Amino acid sequence: MQPLALRSILRRRADVRFRVIDREAVVVRQSAAEVVVLNEVAARILTLADGSTSLESWVDVLAAEYEASRETLERDVAGFAAELVEQGLLEVA
């Protein structure tokens, strides 16, 4: 799986619903009839996936909220976003 470019803009797929409960996301993907629980950072990423904000902007937000180097955040966000696309939770806007 190839990480996405930081200029990529993603959104949640139309069949994805989620709620944040105690800083974790409970995600329902209706078309696949599956439920996934994601940690706090993954929940934040789902919130940021609004279809108008680039991955680079996500990194800016996360850098202000978490103690991690920008290089680490760029690599991890691009890789994790690609995983979420592959799993059918996000799509390119």
Buried (B, 14 or more C-beta within 10 A) or exposed (E): EEBBEBEBBBBBBEEBEBEBEEEBBBBBBEEEEEEBEBEBBBBBBBBBBBEEBBBBBBBBBBBEEEEBEEEEBBEBBBEBBBBBBEBBBBBEB
